[in-house]
Amino acid sequence: MAKTETPAENAQLKDIISHAKEYGFVYPSSEIYDGLQAVYDYGAYGVELKNNLKRLWWETMTRVQDNIVGIDAAIFMHPTTWKASGHVDSFNDPMIDNKDSKKRYRADVLVEEHAAVIERAGDLERAKSLTAALARMLEAEDLDGVRDLITNEGIKCPISGTSNWTDVRQFNLMFSTQVGSVAEDSSTIYLRPETAQGIFVNFLNIQKTARMKVPFGIAQIGKAFRNEIVARQFIFRMREFEQMEMQFFIRPGTEMDWYKYWSETRMKWHLALGTPPEKLRKHDHEKLAHYANAAMDIEFDFPFGFKEVEGIHSRTDFDLKSHQEFSKKKQQYFDPEINQNYIPYVVETSIGADRLFLLTLCNAYTVEETEEKSRTFLKLHPAVAPVKAAILPIVKKDGLPEKAQEIVQALKYDFNIIYEDSGSIGKRYTRQDLIGTPFCIAVDHQTLEDNMVTIRHRDTTEQERVPISELHGRITEATSFRRIFEKL
Ligand code: ATP
């Protein structure tokens, strides 16, 4: 059977999922009712980590770059938007059911996973020719061909173990709902499957009101919804998720230069955040989406293999041109430098906040084995860690809690701080390790005399004595986004 995960990799993902649940990062949605498949909630530390990642992306786009501004468009949009964008007609995935297990699969994923197994077994040529055949068939919408490929390759359902497959059919991934209180007057609208269209339909509003000149970008963070056929691998593939997208509007003919620029810039961003280079790779698309003339993914080596975390697409003028046709409103820009009107071309960068979150957790999750014990901690970049410092009086008496509270007061408006005075100091360090707090600050009797505290560093467990007056500066230095921005 085609399978991309080895048992050890599976175990690693399982550990990460249970860590995320146990220590307040991610829970299944509506868990008391046994959850809702592929929908998750973020807990106390999860929301902080996710917000930090989103803020880092937002500031990278809107501050480090000086020609990008933001937008926050609504989830609901006029239904014609999705006709114009091509989603009503072609936002489909090919699905196939196994008649014995009644389980549904994405037909293309079945073939890709099978090819990955062949590749790992050493037959690179055969794996390549299989994925090329798949790409050709999808391009030609030859669904019978895809089914034949699955049967001829002897791909089996992992549940039933049989090759008793239905035909392959297209399945539209958009969720729809009704708007309007009177049944007869109500009309069907969609929950947006991508945030990008909110940017396209506002292109002229933003360009005019923020007085932007091509080339310029519009960035957005927001929820998107897809009725994914197979939703598994935790928060990797969800039905409700968040996207961080940036559409960069450019002069026609310059798209390949900008495509290269954004592919490199986004890769640098991942490296600056601390992802090891060997865990990242580029993947050029063989089958291009209906709107693209070049596309690549940045893939990360998740415990279940290299998978897309971010897409960079050269979308031509497809979207603006189509909105111009459907709305009958001109979507042109007057370029004063060349004295011409044109519909700009677009290069977009699109990353899922939840996938970035999962990447971050996978990178950070560390189990350190020494002869005496094993220590689990999250080696998060301090700039995105949910809690920056924990202030810990070593005993709950003798004025130490009061002294520690003074430190909390001095830091809490600038950093997310935890105060904790119960349990042994060792146990309190462990708790902070598990949520990835970079600094534990212990207040002891000596502190009352010399205003010095002990900082314990998460990654090395080394301790050093520093004056209280230095704490603010040190935490700022370690947690500031500036350190990441300077590497871009
Ligand atoms: P995939 O091939 O994995 O389905 P995609 O190519 O459809 O992804 P895009 O439409 O390019 O994805 O969306 C941009 C980004 O949005 C992806 O790189 C991913 O990070 C995120 N994303 C897409 N679908 C989901 C999902 N169901 N759950 C979580 N994140 C998603």
Residues whose N, C-alpha, C, O or C-beta is under 5 A from the ligand:
A	BS01	ATP	R226 E228 I235 F236 R237 M238 F241 E308 V309 E310 G311 S350 I351 G352 D354 R355
